[in-house]
Structures are given as C-alpha cells and as structure tokens.
Amino acid sequence: MQCKKIQLIEPDLDTANQMAGILALAGYQVIHSTSGREVLSGQDASITLISSELSDISMTDWIRRHQQSGSGRSAIAVVNQDQGLLAADAMKAGATDYLLRPFEPNQLLSLLRRVETLEKPMANIVAESWRSKQVLQLAHRAACTNATVLITGESGTGKEVLARYVHEHSSRSKAPFVAVNCAAIPESMLEAVLFGHMKGAFTGATQTQTGKFEEANGGTILLDEIAEMSPALQAKLLRVLQEREVERIGSHKTVKLDIRVVAATNQDLRVAVQKGIFREDLYYRLDVLPLHWPPLRERPEDILPLCRFFVQKYQEKSQCRLGEDAQGALLQYHWPGNIRELENIIQRALVMRHGDVITAQDLMLPMEHMNGQQSHRAMQECGHIEAKKKAEFQYIIDTLRQFGGNRTQTANALGVTTRALRYKLAAMREQGIDLQAVLGSAA
Ligand SMILES: Nc1ncnc2c1ncn2[C@@H]1O[C@H](COP(=O)(O)OP(=O)(O)OP(=O)(O)O)[C@@H](O)[C@H]1O
C-alpha cells in the first residue's frame, strides 16, 4: 500500500521530529522542510502542515500564496495556544484548518483524517476551491458536536447540501434528516407542520398528525429560510429550543426531543434583528456555530468541476464535454443564482447542444451578468448567433406546421427527443415567440 504524503514545514527540529514520529507511526510518509520558501513550488503532498514559527516567510503569506497558485491543496496552520488571532488570519488566507500547540497525537491524526475526507472525491458534493474545503472542514467540526448550526449564504449556494453534510458526518447519521422550508409553507400551517396536531385541534384537523420536530427526533431538523418565520412562531420555536420538548397543537402531552437543529437563511439575520423583524434571543440560540457559503463567483475554482459534475449527472447516452469557449464563458459569468443556476444552465445546454461538445452558445448565458471582456466578445458574436437561432426557430415552426402541431412527430422529424423539443419551445416562448399565434390551429 502506498503511504500518504504529508508536507511538514517546521523550522524547529525537535518539534519536527516529534511530529514526524507520530505521523510515521500512523502510516504517513513525511516530507520535512525547515524553510517555507523552499516548498512554495514543486511539492507533491496533498496536505501541508505549516508552522507559525517560520523565519523566511510568514505563515499567513505562505498560505495565501499557496492558495493563489490554485493547487486546491489543503494547508493546516500549526500555531501556539496564545496565537488565536494568527489562526484566524491563517483561515482568512485560506488554511483548511488549524491546530493549537501543544497537542495530543490523536488530535493531530483526527484533524488529518477529517481533512483527508475532503481530498477524496465525494459522491454528491463538489468542493475544489480552498473556500469550499474550509467550509466543509468547519462543517465537519460542527458535525462532531451537538450544537445548533446556522448556515448563511446567497440563494442556491448549497445551504441544504451543507446541512445534509453536517447530518451525515454526525453520530446522528442513521437517524432521520428532516428539512422544512419555512417560506414555502403558508404561515397558518407552519406551526402545525412543525409541532404536529391532534385530531379536531382546529378546523380541518381530521386526523392526528406528528410534526416535523417529532419526525426528526434522534436526527437533524433543517429549518430553511428561517428569516421568513412570523414573530409569533419565532417565540414558540424559541421555547422548543430552550425546553427541548414539543407539544402537538391540541395536546398537553410533551414529547422530549433529542435533536440537532440546523437553521439556514439567505438574509442577514443581524440586520433582521436590528429592524425588529427577528427575535434577538432566537438569533443567539441559532447562531451557535455559524457556517457561511461564499457565493460561487468568489470560489471560481469550483465552477468547471461543478459543470463537469452536472454534465456527468444529466447526460443521457453520449459522452459530452465542455468546449473551450464554453469553459471561458462559464468562468466569466457572474452566477447571481449560484450553483442552482449553474445546474439549470448545464441541464439546458445538454438539450440545446448539437454535438458532443457543449459550446458557449448552447449555454445561453444572460449577457448582463458577464464580466466586461467576455461580454464584449459575446456581444460581437451575438448577431451571428441571433441569425442562426432565428433560422433554427423557423425550421422548428415549419416542421410543427407540417405535422399539424404534433410534438412527437415533429421531434422525430427533427431527430431530437420530445423533451428536447419541449425545451426548445420553452426557449422560443422566452424569446417572445407566441407559438399559439404563429401556428394558429396547429398549436
Ligand atoms: N457543492 C455542491 N456540489 C454539487 N452540487 C451542489 C453543491 N452545492 C449545491 N449543489 C446543488 O445545487 C442546488 C442548490 O443547492 P441547495 O438547495 O443546497 O442551495 P440553497 O442554498 O439551500 O438554496 P436556497 O437558498 O434557494 O434554499 C441543489 O441541486 C444541490 O444539489
């Protein structure tokens, strides 16, 4: 079996020998260096342990330069107990995690094991950028506790994915994970959905129903879009979180809860508290372990791996890939809708493409969210693309007319699936083509 390599940058030889001993016993191959500059380039270990005591370069600078190189490899800052601020700076610079000296051998080894899980490809999470790895590493730490987690981030950044990650890496992973979108459920029903109700408790309560808290007992409950909860319900939720028990509506029997609560929001809850629309005491109950997903535009190293992941996930038979122009456009795009938008764009491109290579044109990225240079180039191409698109749309209309509006026959004649045809028709409608009017009775 091949040994896993660890790069150790530690100027103090005694400390280095001690650490190397622990690592070697655990089966790692240690590549040691006393100089930071020496190993800024050309190292081949996926994880680096870097000491705060370097003399030739500051640890923070080393980490920043290491991350700027785009290698995506993990760096762990090793700092003294009284260097908390330095640890925070190292995290800002891109460290995946930090270790406080002095430490027990098992603290070092369990930290390495956690970081190693990030280095392995995960079944349904893409995390190539150091920012994503850092978020997952913090989530891993949170998973080892029972504390409440508050996940923030713009819409579509992966907050629910992260909540599941916390659950799956916790000791509750075999128990249920229950997600409740507080904004999607009418306010009048949310209380009953969360806490459950007895038969006859209110008009329409024809049956006794367990609530989501009870359903999640033993496991994890995700309260998504928590900022949308009414003040009255916020007060009830606070009581549940304090007492760790619920009462179904219409019942006086309490049910004890053994549950991890994860709350998520795309709002700034501190601002909501200042505005008086979110309870301050509830905010502090929820904000025990905060996790924040940066928007996708701030972790560009994730963009192409995510695209490949979704191409793989959604392509049907052929082996499709992203063309160079498509890759350029994807990297220039601003991603206001984050990963959800990226997923939709790839799904649509797989339908719009003409061959096995997805082109920039197939992506149909909105111009207004392109960065300057790309936008200019794309604008230049626009006239050509528009003409091509118009001709394609006209061909589809003619074929539909030929088959009296029959979608299946039209799709067969065009050599595409009916699903692909449906997407094309939707795209035509989006472009303002009134199919009803164009096709008349054939529509
Ligand atoms: N790191 C990731 N790797 C792969 N897929 C991801 C990742 N993050 C998010 N996704 C996918 O992107 C989509 C949006 O993710 P998710 O629902 O978790 O976002 P969200 O932040 O909770 O959105 P909202 O704020 O709208 O509730 C989902 O289909 C999810 O599977």
The ligand as an SDF file (V2000), in Angstrom:
LIG
                    3D

 31 33  0  0  0  0  0  0  0  0999 V2000
  -21.0450   21.7080   -3.6480 N   0  0  0  0  0  0  0  0  0  0  0  0
  -22.0200   21.2060   -4.4060 C   0  0  0  0  0  0  0  0  0  0  0  0
  -21.7670   20.1580   -5.2040 N   0  0  0  0  0  0  0  0  0  0  0  0
  -22.7340   19.6510   -6.0070 C   0  0  0  0  0  0  0  0  0  0  0  0
  -23.9950   20.1360   -6.0660 N   0  0  0  0  0  0  0  0  0  0  0  0
  -24.3070   21.1710   -5.2850 C   0  0  0  0  0  0  0  0  0  0  0  0
  -23.3490   21.7520   -4.4060 C   0  0  0  0  0  0  0  0  0  0  0  0
  -23.9420   22.7660   -3.7460 N   0  0  0  0  0  0  0  0  0  0  0  0
  -25.2030   22.8350   -4.1940 C   0  0  0  0  0  0  0  0  0  0  0  0
  -25.4370   21.8780   -5.1100 N   0  0  0  0  0  0  0  0  0  0  0  0
  -26.6920   21.6600   -5.8390 C   0  0  0  0  0  0  0  0  0  0  0  0
  -27.2050   22.9540   -6.1450 O   0  0  0  0  0  0  0  0  0  0  0  0
  -28.6020   23.0190   -5.9310 C   0  0  0  0  0  0  0  0  0  0  0  0
  -28.9130   24.0950   -4.8910 C   0  0  0  0  0  0  0  0  0  0  0  0
  -28.3930   23.6730   -3.6140 O   0  0  0  0  0  0  0  0  0  0  0  0
  -29.1780   23.9310   -2.2470 P   0  0  0  0  0  0  0  0  0  0  0  0
  -30.6340   23.6520   -2.3990 O   0  0  0  0  0  0  0  0  0  0  0  0
  -28.4520   23.2230   -1.1680 O   0  0  0  0  0  0  0  0  0  0  0  0
  -28.9670   25.5110   -2.1410 O   0  0  0  0  0  0  0  0  0  0  0  0
  -29.5800   26.5170   -1.0630 P   0  0  0  0  0  0  0  0  0  0  0  0
  -28.5050   27.4780   -0.7320 O   0  0  0  0  0  0  0  0  0  0  0  0
  -30.2020   25.7390    0.0590 O   0  0  0  0  0  0  0  0  0  0  0  0
  -30.7090   27.2390   -1.9120 O   0  0  0  0  0  0  0  0  0  0  0  0
  -31.9090   28.1740   -1.3660 P   0  0  0  0  0  0  0  0  0  0  0  0
  -31.3100   29.3610   -0.6930 O   0  0  0  0  0  0  0  0  0  0  0  0
  -32.6080   28.5720   -2.6260 O   0  0  0  0  0  0  0  0  0  0  0  0
  -32.7280   27.3130   -0.4630 O   0  0  0  0  0  0  0  0  0  0  0  0
  -29.0350   21.6160   -5.4960 C   0  0  0  0  0  0  0  0  0  0  0  0
  -29.4910   20.8900   -6.6220 O   0  0  0  0  0  0  0  0  0  0  0  0
  -27.7450   20.9920   -4.9650 C   0  0  0  0  0  0  0  0  0  0  0  0
  -27.7410   19.5980   -5.1040 O   0  0  0  0  0  0  0  0  0  0  0  0
  1  2  1  0
  2  3  1  0
  2  7  2  0
  3  4  2  0
  4  5  1  0
  5  6  2  0
  6  7  1  0
  6 10  1  0
  7  8  1  0
  8  9  2  0
  9 10  1  0
 10 11  1  0
 11 12  1  0
 11 30  1  0
 12 13  1  0
 13 14  1  0
 13 28  1  0
 14 15  1  0
 15 16  1  0
 16 17  2  0
 16 18  1  0
 16 19  1  0
 19 20  1  0
 20 21  2  0
 20 22  1  0
 20 23  1  0
 23 24  1  0
 24 25  2  0
 24 26  1  0
 24 27  1  0
 28 29  1  0
 28 30  1  0
 30 31  1  0
M  END
$$$$
